[in-house]
Amino acid sequence: MPDMEKVKALTSILEERSNLDIRGAVARNIHYLDGYESYLYKNEIEYLLETLDVEEEPPF
């Protein structure tokens, strides 16, 4: 179960760093999060991907 406070924080980080809507930012999260942040928000990223019905885009 995701931590909803972390979901809000992650959403804010992705929107701010990407200048995209949240769906695009979540799909490309690898471009906007460092390795530690990706680990820290793993459950929340998966939650948003599922909730927004988007697929994670590969980093290449």
Secondary structure as UniProt FT lines:
FT   HELIX           4..18
FT   HELIX           22..27
FT   HELIX           29..32
FT   HELIX           35..40
FT   HELIX           42..52
//
